Amino acid sequence: QSLGLPSIEEFKNEYESSKKGKKAKSELSYKEILFRYIFPNKYIWMLAIAYAFVYIVRAGVSDWIPKYLMDKGFDYQVSVQTTSFFEIAGIIGMLMTGWCSDFFFRGRRAPLNVMFAFLVSLPIVGLLFSGSSSLLLDYVLVFISGFFIYGPQMLIGLNAAELAHKNAAATAVGFVGLFAYLGAALAGAPLGWVIDNRGWNGFFIVLISSSLIATVMLFPTLSSQKRQVK
């Protein structure tokens, strides 16, 4: 627009005229954004709920697996190193999922969200049954967990922005992000209570269940397109 080109709304005829487009943008209040574009959008709610369970898995592995390894008899230093493996795998996973969603799925985020949310349950099952196995196997399983969980952690927020109206994109990301931090909070003291009262088996069952619930909540978004402009 600074070079004299029309706005994207005018170019794509999303408004009757550029004047109307400017008026609609200027008159769109925060209340209208929430009650017209966020709260009625079923896909935003599905992404938000899924985000909460994704964060239970993400924070659960990051915060509690070092303690799990220490309880298995490994010393403190080698146990906390799992966090580094987890985060490094997350960087790789985020880059791979972002690139794959653009290159193979033409900008559709939902397929990889569903795929990775489910696949992260597999290394967690492996940790559940790893017993007194080698530390190397635990490192590999934690690495795989990080690779898969950071994909939906990044793509869910992006998907929310793309499924909301352009003027509500940032609010949509903030809305689902609120649920994400709720999930992170649930991975703190509540998961500690589970460990104290149900042991590590209960802990891993919660993480596996969270992964599967996130998958179920993300599945309907497969039918959505990149942006729903109303």
RAJO-V534061 format. One record per residue. RES is the residue in one small letter. PHI is phi in whole degrees, 0 to 359 (* if undefined). OMEGA is omega in whole degrees, 0 to 359 (* if undefined). Layout:
res=[RES | RES]
phi=[PHI | PHI]
omega=[OMEGA | OMEGA]
This chain:
res=[q | s | l | g | l | p | s | i | e | e | f | k | n | e | y | e | s | s | k | k | g | k | k | a | k | s | e | l | s | y | k | e | i | l | f | r | y | i | f | p | n | k | y | i | w | m | l | a | i | a | y | a | f | v | y | i | v | r | a | g | v | s | d | w | i | p | k | y | l | m | d | k | g | f | d | y | q | v | s | v | q | t | t | s | f | f | e | i | a | g | i | i | g | m | l | m | t | g | w | c | s | d | f | f | f | r | g | r | r | a | p | l | n | v | m | f | a | f | l | v | s | l | p | i | v | g | l | l | f | s | g | s | s | s | l | l | l | d | y | v | l | v | f | i | s | g | f | f | i | y | g | p | q | m | l | i | g | l | n | a | a | e | l | a | h | k | n | a | a | a | t | a | v | g | f | v | g | l | f | a | y | l | g | a | a | l | a | g | a | p | l | g | w | v | i | d | n | r | g | w | n | g | f | f | i | v | l | i | s | s | s | l | i | a | t | v | m | l | f | p | t | l | s | s | q | k | r | q | v | k]
phi=[* | 295 | 258 | 96 | 282 | 289 | 294 | 296 | 295 | 292 | 297 | 263 | 57 | 282 | 236 | 295 | 205 | 297 | 296 | 296 | 299 | 295 | 294 | 298 | 292 | 287 | 265 | 279 | 276 | 297 | 296 | 295 | 301 | 292 | 272 | 252 | 243 | 256 | 300 | 282 | 275 | 297 | 290 | 297 | 295 | 297 | 296 | 296 | 295 | 299 | 300 | 300 | 286 | 299 | 287 | 299 | 293 | 300 | 289 | 298 | 294 | 296 | 273 | 251 | 298 | 304 | 295 | 299 | 292 | 294 | 293 | 279 | 112 | 279 | 284 | 299 | 299 | 288 | 288 | 286 | 295 | 299 | 298 | 296 | 299 | 298 | 289 | 298 | 298 | 297 | 300 | 297 | 297 | 296 | 297 | 293 | 293 | 298 | 294 | 295 | 294 | 281 | 279 | 267 | 248 | 54 | 88 | 276 | 266 | 302 | 302 | 287 | 301 | 295 | 299 | 286 | 298 | 283 | 295 | 294 | 291 | 292 | 295 | 290 | 300 | 299 | 295 | 299 | 257 | 289 | 58 | 263 | 288 | 290 | 297 | 301 | 297 | 297 | 300 | 297 | 294 | 294 | 300 | 297 | 300 | 296 | 301 | 279 | 284 | 284 | 298 | 296 | 301 | 277 | 283 | 296 | 297 | 296 | 297 | 298 | 297 | 283 | 267 | 258 | 300 | 306 | 283 | 246 | 299 | 295 | 294 | 297 | 296 | 295 | 294 | 291 | 295 | 300 | 291 | 298 | 287 | 296 | 298 | 298 | 295 | 293 | 279 | 270 | 300 | 301 | 291 | 298 | 296 | 300 | 296 | 294 | 256 | 236 | 76 | 290 | 299 | 297 | 301 | 291 | 296 | 297 | 294 | 296 | 298 | 297 | 299 | 290 | 296 | 301 | 299 | 297 | 291 | 279 | 302 | 297 | 288 | 299 | 273 | 274 | 257 | 298 | 218 | 252 | 270 | 245]
omega=[180 | 179 | 177 | 178 | 179 | 175 | 181 | 178 | 180 | 182 | 182 | 178 | 177 | 175 | 181 | 178 | 178 | 179 | 179 | 179 | 179 | 180 | 181 | 181 | 184 | 184 | 182 | 182 | 179 | 178 | 178 | 178 | 182 | 190 | 178 | 188 | 183 | 185 | 179 | 185 | 184 | 181 | 177 | 179 | 179 | 178 | 181 | 180 | 178 | 180 | 179 | 181 | 174 | 181 | 173 | 178 | 183 | 181 | 180 | 179 | 184 | 187 | 192 | 182 | 175 | 177 | 178 | 180 | 177 | 177 | 177 | 176 | 178 | 183 | 188 | 186 | 181 | 180 | 183 | 176 | 177 | 179 | 178 | 178 | 180 | 183 | 178 | 177 | 179 | 178 | 179 | 181 | 179 | 179 | 182 | 181 | 178 | 180 | 181 | 181 | 177 | 189 | 185 | 184 | 174 | 176 | 178 | 184 | 188 | 183 | 180 | 174 | 181 | 183 | 184 | 178 | 177 | 186 | 180 | 178 | 185 | 176 | 177 | 173 | 177 | 177 | 179 | 184 | 183 | 177 | 181 | 183 | 182 | 178 | 180 | 179 | 178 | 177 | 181 | 181 | 177 | 178 | 179 | 177 | 179 | 179 | 184 | 188 | 182 | 175 | 177 | 177 | 179 | 188 | 181 | 178 | 177 | 179 | 178 | 179 | 183 | 181 | 178 | 173 | 184 | 182 | 179 | 186 | 182 | 178 | 178 | 178 | 178 | 180 | 179 | 177 | 175 | 178 | 178 | 181 | 171 | 176 | 178 | 178 | 179 | 179 | 179 | 183 | 178 | 177 | 175 | 177 | 178 | 181 | 180 | 187 | 182 | 178 | 181 | 175 | 177 | 178 | 182 | 177 | 177 | 180 | 179 | 178 | 179 | 177 | 182 | 177 | 177 | 179 | 180 | 181 | 180 | 186 | 180 | 181 | 176 | 182 | 182 | 176 | 189 | 182 | 178 | 180 | 182 | *]
